[in-house]
């Protein structure tokens, strides 16, 4: 059933009540942020904090990448990244900038932090390229709603994009074009 995968945020399209908003700052993640981000990722996605720390460090060092963190009172509560990925001929995913992950600590969800992290990455990409892409499991309804609300449109459906296979067997490739000035 959609929304029951522990790696995805629980799907609540019209919650009875909203949590209070908080003062959030979004900054580029530093090396000092990595341990807390790695623990957050391990809790949300599985694997070990050491594995995630290595992955986050590698992403931070990439040439056309960005790793950002959302902080409340100086403490990381969310994390997201974007990377330029080459064309992937096997699943026909084009080359370009891809939003490659967003995680918000469950305690801090439903406060607009995921949207803030996603919007910041979109703006960063649009300073470099007129198109931003992402791929999402078709079962991750919370993520699909978030991206559609930010102007992403469906490009294709498939079992994998950029070599990533999807829970439930189907993923969606989405894109958003930069606003016209």
N, C-alpha and C positions, 0 to 999 in steps of 0.2 A: 504494500500500500504506500502511496506517495506520502512523503513527509516522515516516514518511520525510520529512514536510514539515519543512524546516529551522526553521520558526517555532515548532514544537512540541518539547517535551522528548521525548527518545527514550523509548519505552514499554518499561519493564522492570518488569512487575508483581511478580516474585519474584526480585530480584537474588541472585546467589550470595553476595555479601557486601555489607555496608553500609559506607559511609564513616563515619569517626569523627565524632561530633557535635562541634559547636563552640559557643563562647559567642557568642550572637547577641543584639544589642539591636535592638528595633524602635522607631523614632521617627517622628514626623511629619517629612516631608521639608522641608528648608529651601531657600532660594534657593541657598545654597552647595553643596547636594547635586545640583542640577539638571544641571550639566555632566557629572558622572560617570554619572548615571542616563540622560542622553540618549545617551551613547556606548554604554552597555549595551543600551539599546533599539535603537539603530541596528544594532548587531552581531546582535541576536537577531531583529529584525523587518524589517530593511531600512530604507531611507530614510537621511536624513542626521542627524547629531547636532544640527545647527541646527534642523531640522524638529521633532525630538523635544523639544528644549529649549523651543521655542515652545509646543508642545502641553502639556508638563508644567507650564510657567509658567501657562498659561491654566487648566489643571485646578486647580492650587493656589489660584488666585484665585476659583474658583467658590464660590457660596454654600453649597450642600449637597454638598460634595465633601471627600474626604480623600485625600491622597497620603502614603504611608508608605515608609520604606526600612528594610531590614535591614542592619545593619552588623556587621562582624567587625573587631575592633581599630580601630574608628573609620572604616573604609572601607566604602562601600556595596557590597553583594554581591547585593542584591535590591531590588525596587521593586514597588509595587502601588497601585492606586487604587480608589475607589468614588465613584459620583456618583448623584444623584437625576436620573432621566430622565423626561420627560413620556410620557404614553401615545403609542404610535405606531400610529395606526389602520390603516395599510397592512398591517402584519404582525401586528396585534393584540397587540403587546407592551404590557402594562399599565404605568401610571406606577408609579414606586417607586425604591428604592435598588438599584443594580446594581453588582456587582463588575465593574469594567470593564478589568481587566488585571492580570496578575502576571508578572513576569519575574525569574528567578534566573540570575545569571551561571553559564554551564555548568561552570566550575571548582568552584562551590559547590553544585551540585545533589546530590540524594540525601542531604541532611542534615536534612531537615525544615523548611527555610527557607520554601518555598512554602506549606506547611501553616501555619506560624506567621504568615506575612503574611495568609493567607486568614482564619484564625481571628480575628486582630486586627481585620480589617475587619468581619467578621460581628458581633463584639461591639460595635463602634462603631455599626453600623447598628441593632442591637437596643436601643441606648440611645435611639433616635429612632423606631423603627418595628418592628412585630412580624414583618416579612417582609423577607428579603434575597433578591435574585434575581441570576442570572447567565445568560449565554448562551455556549455552547461549541460549537466545530465537532464534529460527530459523529466526525470522524477523530482528534480530539485525546484519545486514550485516557488518557494520563497525567493530563490535567486532569479528565476525567470521573471517574476513580478517586479523585482528590484530593477533588473536591466531593462525591461520593457518600459517601466516608468521613467527611465532616463533616456529613452529614445532609441534603444537597440531594436533592430528588426531581424527576423529570422532569415538566414541565407540558405541553410541546408540542414538536413538531418542525416545522421549516420552513426555507425557503431563506434567510430573513433574520429578524433580530429587531432592533428599534430601528434599522432601516436598514442594519445590518451584514450583508453577504452572506458566506457561508461557503465555505471551501475544501472541495471535494468536493460542494458543493451542498446540504448539510444541516447544520443546527445544531440544538441542543437548548436550550430555555428551561428553566432549573432554578430551584427556590426552596427556601429553608430557613426554617422558622418558629422564632421565639425559643422557648427552653425555657420550660416552664411552671414558675412558682415555687411 
